[in-house]
Amino acid sequence: MASPPELIPPPLSVDDILAFSDAELADFMQENRRPHGGYELPVDGWEKLSSVQRKRLVRRLKAQEQALALSPSACSRPLDLDELDARLRNVSDRHKTAWQTQRQENARSRITPPIDLEARARDRETEAYHDLLKDGGRPLYPIHLLDCVLKDPEEYRETLRFWQHPRDPDSRSLFRRQLQRWQDFRKWQRDNRGLDDDDGSFAAYVEWIKHEDAKDYTEAGYAKRLAEIETDPSCLRSEWDLQRAERERQRSSCREHDCDGFPDYGKAVKRRLARHNFTRPFQLMQDPKQQDTLTTWIEYLNFECWWFDLYTETVDRLKPHHDKAWQELVDSKVLRPHETKEFIRTDTSSRQDQAEEDQAWKAVERANLEAGKVYRLTQNDPKRSRIPKKKRILMLTAATARLNAAKDRLQSVKRRNNLILSFVRGTFDYEDAKKDAARHNTLLRWVLEQVPLIEAEMIQSEANEAGPGRTKRGKRGFTTEDHGGKRGSKRQKLEHQRLDSLNSTAVLAEARETRTERYVGIAQNEVQGSQGETSPAERAVRPVDASLVTFQGPRRSARIAARGNTSETALTPQTCQPGLHTRSLAKPREPPKSLADTRATATKKGLKSTARWGMSKPSGVLKRDRRPRRRPG
């Protein structure tokens, strides 16, 4: 007899699991112990963890598994960490039902002392905001709007979209996402110049772990954890070795390739930006910490263009395979008229297919029960002789036919669902690359829109320092021309052209106007209905001239360059601190040839969007959608 459908436990957030005390974690594991003695833990957001966090969580789970094994109700089967890791990596993106939401709320209510997840998100976002500013980045919106955004992100959807990904729309980690991306760019700068990281020592890593663990533990748990680290810092040595290996892997793969030294890198940046129709003059410096704000931002634009090019090239490479697989699915005649290649990837399609398969299972069960009754009545019942033999044969034949028809229907439904599922899973990389390219195009428009804003801020600062009627000239930086033995001007050409063409009055007027433009869109919600004067940070005026910032994409791919919308906000940047450490310029390996290779490296070796000491994977490469689990058989 067919077994009834197995209920799929609703996933908890990985943040909830991290916040569990040891006792609560043990209770959670006990609740999810399977009849055979193993564990199946429904956890959502596994990909948000860095490799260090994941390793630490697995270690805690293993310890609890060993403790539970000593309990009277324990079974002999051990916890399969590989299977656990695979399951956690593949938790599906399901819409939360009321039951799932209640399950999560119940889990949170067990935490003692209670942890305010919203307050923790606010604290982490605030810290990330200030760290981003300190390192010269540009937060998407002003910090005084953080509470408003956390409370009602939909109100700020048009602004948040620049740093949100369709598969990870959580607005509670937006500044952290920006910070991680900016830190990856800083590593990109050093790697392409052959420079060492500022402080990659083991002692620095230990101190960083102490700081990060304070965010993940309760007060009592952190005190215990801190004591363990201080008693034996070498307990972190293996994790540090892993992070160093990940860093070296990033250093060799995520960079401009075919460059032999800094001058080649400077030329490669200009070539890539020119392919994207960005031809403004600029000169990179050997020491990125001596670069002005605008030049650094242009270099960051190139960094994001590098990823955009990777995504678009992957789309072009995988499209033939996708189209062939789709045609094979169409030719199989299992699709219904309304089932497009977009629809079959939706949760609606997945739920419908699962419901159809469940109904087919139930039909088999009913037919099986009925066939059993007929068999007993016609073959085992002492009174069966009262039924004519011919009728008994007809009854058995009819019951068998109904059972076989139900089984055939089930097999047909399973075959159809498997064909659809095979197509969906087999074309994940193509669909992910398309989404990543589209999302990255939106991000690039925001990055481009900051260029005239940064320029105006620099002009205003220059004018303020110089005073009325004159401009102030500063020290010349070390440029790519310097590196090749040529001397440049005392200022970068872009600044000279603008400053020489404007008198001080015009400079101040333009700068004031541009500074008020920085909060276009997100600040507009605050000032509607406001009467009287407000500060520049709370005013919204006309958007930046789109002709200055429209991202046209690479000339070789006009199709993808047509994507994107207008952008809205920016903040005043700050420059980073000086310091320069040289490393040998080893020739880099060949660029990644596929997104699948890049994703494999990112997932297995630490390129994650929330990686803590290591590096993040490319923005937008997050967890894959997964259809609901189907019955084996």
C-alpha positions, 0 to 999 in steps of 0.5 A: 500500500502506498504511504501517505504524503510526508509533510514538509516542515516549514523552514526556520530562519538561520538567524533563529538557529544561531540565536538558540542556546544549546538547550534550545538547539537540542530541543529543535533537533529532537523535534526534527529527529526522523524515525530512522534516527537521523535528523532533518532540520528545516532551515532557511537562509543557509547561504547567508552564512560564511564558511566560518559560521557554517563550520561553527554551526555544524560543530554545535549540531554535532555536539548536540547529536552526540549528547542526544545519542546518550538519551533513552529515546536515541536511535543508533543512526548518526547525524550525516553532516554531509547530508545535513549540509546539502539539505540546508544549502537547498532549502527552497524559497517558499512563501510563508504561510500563516502556519510557517510564520507561527512556527517561527514565532514559537521558535523565537519565543523559546529563546532565553533571554529573548533576542529582539531580531529587529533591534539586532538588525538595526544595530548591525545595519547601523554598524555597517553604514558607518563602516561603509562611510569610513572606508569611502563607500556610499550608502544607499540612503541616509541613516536617519531613515533606517527605522522607517525602511525596516518598518515599511520597506515597501514604501521605499521599494523604488530606492531599495531595488538598486541593492536588492536581489529578486531571490534575496529581497531582505531590506534588513541587511542592505547596508551589510550587503553594500559593505561586503561588496565594497570590501570585495572591491577594496580587495580587488584594488589591492589584488590588481596592484599586487599589494598585500592586505592591510592586516592578514595576521592570525592575531588580527583574525582572532580579534575579528572573530571575537568581535563578530561572535559578540553579534551571534551569541547571547551574553552568557554564550559569548562569555563562554565562547570568549573564554574558550578563544582566550584560553586556546586561540589555536582553536581558530587556526584551521578556520584561519587557514581556510580563510587564507586559502579562500583569499588566495583563490579570490586573488587569482580569479577575481581580477582583470586578467592578462595584466602584467603589472599596474600599468597593464591594469590601468589600460585594462580598466579603460578598455572595459569602461570604453566598451561600456561607453564610459570615456571620461578621463581618469588616471588610477594611482599605484597606491589606491589610498592616495586616489581621489574619491571620483577616481576610486568610484570610477574604478569601482564602476569597472569592478561592477562592469567586470561582474556584469560582463561575466553574467552576460557572457554566461547568458550567451553561452548557456542560451543554446543549451536552455533553448534545446532543453525547452524544445525537448520539453515541448516535444514531450507533449506534457505541457499544458497550454498555459505552461510557459517556461516562466510559469513552470518556475513559479511557486504556483506551478510547483504547488499545482504539480505537487497537489496533482501528484498527491491526488494521484497517490490518494487515488492509488490508495483508494483503488488499492483498498477497494481491490483488497476488499473485493479480493477478500470478498471473492476469495477469502470470505466463507460466504463467497460461494453465494456470489456466482463465479462469473460475477466474482471474476468480473468484480476482481477484473474491474477492481484490478483495472481500477487499480492499474488505471490509478497506478498508470495515472500516478506514473504519468503525473510523476513522469510529467513532473520529473520532466518539468523538474529536470528542465528547471534544475538543468537550466538554473545557471542560465536563469540565474545568470539572466536575473543576475545580469538584469539586476546588475544592470540596475546596480550599474545605473545607480553606480553611474548616477553617483559620478556627477554627484561625487564630482559636484561634491569635490568641486564644492569642497575645492571651492570652499578650500580655495576661497572666493575668486581662486582655486586651490591646487594640491599635491600631485598623486602617483598615476599610471603615467608616473609608473611608466616613467612619465610625469602628469599634471598636478591635478587629475585632468577631470578636476582641472577641466571643471575648475578652470571652466567655472568661476567660484560663484558658479561652482558653489551654485552647482555644488549646492544644487547637486548636494540637494539632489542626493536624496532624490526619491527616498527623502521625497516621502518625508517632505510631501506635505511638509511646510517651511524650510528643511535641511538639504538632507531632507529635501528632494529636488529634480533628478540628475540629468539622465544623459549624464548617467544612462548606462548603455552597456557594452557595445557588443551586447545592445540587447542586455544594455537596454535593461534597467531603470532610473536610479535615485539616491546617494550619500557623501563619501569619505576617503580611506586611510593611507598605507601601502604594502607591496606583494609580488606580481604573480601572473593571474590564472585565466578568467573564469569561463562559466558562471557555473565554475564561478558559482561552484568556487563561490559556494564551496570555497567561501565567496559568499555575500555575507562572508565575514572574514573572507570574501563575498560571492558576486552580488546576486548569486544566491540560493537557487529556487527549489521545487517542493520535495516529491514522494520517492518512488 
